[in-house]
Every structure is written in structure tokens, then in C-alpha cells.
Amino acid sequence: EAAGRGVMESYYVGANGTFNAGPATVTGFLLYNFGTFKDDTGTALSSVDIAGYAGSLRVDAKLGPGNGFLEGLYVSGDDDQSSTNTKYKSIVTGNDFANLTSWYGRPDLLILFPNFDFIQAATALVINPNNGGRGLMLFAGGYTQKLGDKLTGKVGAGYLAADKKRALTSSGVGSAAKGKDMGTEINANVNYNITKGLDFGLYGAYCFLGSFYDRDSTFTPGASSNPSDLYSLYTRLNYAF
């Protein structure tokens, strides 16, 4: 609550579960966010009901000599930021109304989503699953296998799309994105165990950007209509103690 600004009441209810299905382990969750946001200045978003939801389903399984996983994540989004919008359908996180943020690193991606190894230094196309109020749909998978006594390799891929593009309002609020497709990533890494607790890794990823990042110069003068794809290459020395 802030004088002259507004009052927000945001609540969350959810459920999660895990069960075994033959050689696979299935995990998932459902989350519903509800409440109200009232702006006592009488400006945009003067009285909004919060009604966002999210869900995830993941399957992990032993596949031959290695381990694989498939995961899907959905977060609801809004396509209207105008003052006439009385239902806020995206999940409210710290990124919306505070200096905090929340992120989801389980898909083990390097460009589309932050990785657990990036704690305190997260850089990704989407860090907060709220995705700027647009929500998202994410599909990811990976396979990890021992390549030798001390060498382990992993390959992975992911696809990310916004749930809503967000339409432009008369005041220009919103996104000039031409589509919901944000990108497709492929990645790989190899890790060598130097000694107990000490590993050296090589990591690489390439992301084919989608139509979400194409811009119409009518709304964004001088913007690139076809930005370059992204890639990431780095090494890591990891010590566990």
C-alpha cells in the first residue's frame, strides 16, 4: 500500500504432485493467483481483479545409458493494458510491483530461460515467468549421458512463445510484436570431473528468434525488422563443497 498510489491484495493457491509411471517419474503443479488492485489516483488500472493461473507437467525417465526429460510450462497472460481492462489475467510476481523477481530454471535452458547455474547473474530472453504480463508457453527436453569415467554430455532443446502478444492501445501502450513465437533453442554441454567435487565444463547454445521480435517501423521507428539469432558459448569451473 502507498499513499496516493494504490492498494494490492494478491493471493495464491496451488497444488503439486509426483507419481511414478513405469520407468518414468511424472511431476506437475497448478497455481491460481487472485485478488484486487486499486489505484486511488483514478488513473489507469483504477480497479482491477487479479485472475492469473499457471501449470507445469514434467516427465523424467531412464533412457538407455542416460536420462531424459520432457517438460511443459504455461503461464496465463494479458493482451490488454488499457484502463478498460478490469481483469488482470497474468500471474502477479515481484517484477510487477516490487524490486524482486521470480524465475524458473528447471528446463535447463541457456538463452530462452535462466539456468540454475546463473543464480545472481541471470541473463535470458525471459527471466520472470510473468513475461511482462504476456504470459508464456514453454516446451523443453534434454538428454544426459556418461561419455566416460569422468566425462558427461548433455543435449537439450526448448521452444518459447508468449501467451498473448498484447494489443496496442490508443496511447501506444503494449507491444508491436508481430507474433507470439519468441524462439527455439538448442544447447549442449560436456563436463569433465577433474577430482571429487571439481568439474570443468564447456557450454554452448543457439537460439532461432521468432516473430515476437520482429518490429513494425510504424510503431518502433528505426527498429530492426529481423533481429539476428542469438548464441552463447562459455566455460565453467564448478566446485561443490
C-alpha positions in Angstrom: 0.0 0.0 0.0 1.2 3.5 -0.8 -0.4 6.9 -0.2 -1.7 8.4 -3.4 -0.8 5.2 -5.4 -2.8 2.2 -4.7 -3.5 -1.0 -2.7 -2.9 -4.5 -3.9 -4.2 -7.7 -2.4 -2.7 -10.8 -4.1 -3.3 -14.4 -3.1 -2.1 -17.7 -4.4 -3.5 -21.2 -4.1 -1.9 -24.3 -5.7 -1.2 -28.0 -5.7 1.7 -30.1 -6.8 2.3 -33.8 -7.1 4.7 -36.6 -8.1 4.0 -40.1 -9.2 5.8 -43.0 -10.9 4.5 -44.4 -14.2 6.7 -47.5 -15.0 10.2 -46.3 -15.7 9.2 -42.6 -15.7 8.6 -40.1 -12.9 5.9 -37.5 -13.5 5.8 -34.2 -11.6 3.5 -31.2 -12.0 1.8 -28.3 -10.4 -1.2 -25.9 -10.8 -1.3 -22.4 -9.4 -4.1 -19.8 -9.3 -3.5 -16.1 -8.4 -6.4 -13.9 -7.4 -7.1 -10.6 -5.6 -7.6 -7.0 -6.4 -5.5 -3.9 -7.3 -7.0 -0.4 -6.7 -5.4 2.8 -7.7 -6.8 5.7 -5.7 -5.4 8.3 -8.1 -8.3 7.5 -10.5 -5.9 6.7 -13.4 -5.4 3.5 -15.4 -6.0 0.2 -13.6 -8.1 2.1 -11.0 -9.9 -1.2 -10.1 -8.7 -4.5 -11.4 -9.4 -8.1 -10.4 -6.4 -10.4 -10.5 -7.2 -13.7 -12.1 -4.0 -15.5 -13.3 -3.0 -19.1 -13.5 -0.1 -21.4 -14.3 0.7 -25.0 -14.6 3.5 -27.4 -15.4 4.0 -31.1 -16.3 7.3 -32.9 -16.5 8.4 -36.4 -17.2 11.8 -37.8 -16.2 12.9 -41.2 -17.3 15.9 -43.5 -17.7 16.5 -44.0 -21.4 19.2 -46.5 -22.3 22.5 -45.4 -20.9 21.3 -42.0 -19.9 18.5 -39.9 -18.5 16.0 -37.8 -20.4 13.2 -35.3 -19.6 10.3 -33.5 -21.3 8.6 -30.5 -19.7 5.8 -28.1 -20.5 5.0 -24.8 -18.7 2.1 -22.5 -19.2 1.5 -19.1 -17.6 -1.6 -17.0 -18.5 -1.2 -13.6 -19.9 -3.0 -10.4 -20.9 -3.3 -8.7 -24.3 -4.8 -5.5 -22.9 -3.1 -3.0 -20.7 -5.6 -0.2 -21.1 -7.6 1.4 -18.3 -10.7 -0.5 -19.5 -9.1 -3.8 -18.6 -10.8 -4.9 -15.4 -9.3 -8.4 -15.2 -5.6 -8.9 -14.8 -5.0 -12.4 -16.2 -1.3 -12.8 -15.7 0.4 -14.1 -12.6 1.4 -11.2 -10.3 5.1 -11.5 -9.3 7.6 -9.2 -7.7 8.6 -7.9 -11.1 5.2 -6.2 -11.4 5.0 -4.2 -8.2 8.4 -4.5 -6.4 12.1 -4.8 -7.0 12.0 -8.5 -6.6 11.6 -11.0 -9.4 10.9 -14.7 -9.7 12.2 -17.2 -12.2 12.0 -20.8 -13.2 15.2 -22.7 -14.1 14.2 -26.4 -14.2 14.0 -26.7 -18.0 17.9 -26.3 -18.0 18.0 -23.9 -21.0 20.7 -21.2 -21.5 19.1 -18.5 -23.7 15.3 -18.7 -23.6 15.1 -19.2 -19.8 17.6 -18.7 -17.0 19.6 -21.7 -15.8 20.0 -22.6 -12.1 23.8 -22.1 -12.6 23.1 -18.5 -13.4 22.0 -17.6 -9.9 23.0 -13.9 -9.1 23.9 -13.4 -12.8 20.8 -14.5 -14.7 20.6 -13.4 -18.4 17.8 -14.8 -20.6 15.1 -13.7 -23.0 12.6 -14.3 -20.2 13.7 -14.2 -16.6 10.3 -13.6 -14.9 7.7 -16.3 -16.0 5.1 -13.4 -15.9 6.9 -12.3 -19.2 5.9 -8.7 -18.8 2.3 -9.6 -18.3 2.1 -11.5 -21.6 2.4 -15.0 -20.0 4.1 -17.8 -21.9 4.1 -21.4 -23.2 7.3 -23.3 -22.9 8.3 -26.8 -24.1 11.7 -28.2 -23.3 13.6 -31.5 -23.3 17.0 -32.9 -22.7 19.2 -36.0 -22.5 22.2 -36.6 -20.3 24.7 -39.5 -20.6 28.0 -40.6 -19.3 30.6 -40.5 -22.1 33.4 -42.0 -20.0 34.6 -42.5 -16.4 35.0 -38.7 -15.9 33.1 -37.2 -18.9 29.4 -36.4 -19.1 27.5 -34.9 -22.0 24.1 -33.3 -22.3 21.9 -32.1 -25.3 18.7 -30.1 -24.9 16.2 -28.0 -26.8 13.3 -25.7 -26.0 10.5 -23.7 -27.6 9.1 -20.5 -26.1 6.0 -18.4 -27.1 4.1 -15.6 -25.4 0.6 -16.5 -24.4 -0.6 -13.0 -25.5 1.0 -10.5 -27.9 -0.6 -7.6 -26.1 -2.5 -5.3 -28.4 -1.5 -1.7 -28.8 -3.9 0.8 -27.2 -4.7 4.3 -28.4 -1.9 5.7 -26.2 0.6 3.3 -27.7 0.8 1.1 -24.6 1.7 -2.6 -25.3 3.8 -4.4 -27.8 4.3 -4.0 -31.5 5.3 -7.7 -31.8 4.1 -9.3 -34.9 3.7 -12.8 -33.4 3.8 -14.9 -30.2 6.8 -17.1 -31.3 9.7 -16.0 -29.1 12.3 -18.5 -30.1 13.6 -22.1 -30.4 16.9 -23.1 -28.6 19.3 -26.0 -29.0 22.1 -26.5 -26.5 24.8 -28.9 -25.4 27.5 -29.2 -22.8 30.2 -31.6 -21.7 31.6 -31.7 -18.2 34.9 -33.3 -17.1 35.4 -34.4 -13.5 38.9 -33.2 -12.5 38.7 -34.5 -9.0 36.0 -35.1 -6.4 33.8 -32.1 -6.3 35.6 -30.2 -9.1 34.3 -30.2 -12.7 35.2 -28.3 -15.8 32.5 -27.7 -18.4 32.1 -26.4 -21.9 28.6 -25.0 -22.8 27.0 -23.8 -26.0 23.6 -22.8 -27.2 21.9 -21.3 -30.3 18.5 -19.6 -30.4 16.4 -19.0 -33.5 14.4 -15.9 -32.7 10.7 -15.9 -33.6 8.3 -13.4 -34.9 7.7 -11.9 -31.5 10.9 -9.8 -32.0 10.0 -8.6 -35.5 9.0 -4.9 -35.3 6.9 -2.7 -37.5 8.7 0.6 -38.0 5.3 2.3 -37.9 5.3 1.7 -34.1 9.0 1.5 -33.5 10.9 3.8 -35.8 14.4 2.6 -36.7 13.8 -0.9 -35.1 15.2 -3.9 -36.9 12.5 -5.9 -38.7 14.5 -9.1 -38.4 17.0 -9.2 -35.5 19.9 -11.6 -35.6 19.6 -15.0 -33.9 21.4 -15.4 -30.5 24.2 -17.8 -29.4 26.1 -18.4 -26.2 29.5 -20.1 -25.6 31.2 -20.3 -22.2 33.3 -22.4 -20.0 32.7 -23.1 -16.3 34.8 -24.4 -13.4 32.5 -25.7 -10.7 33.5 -26.7 -7.2 30.9 -28.3 -5.0 31.6 -28.4 -1.2 
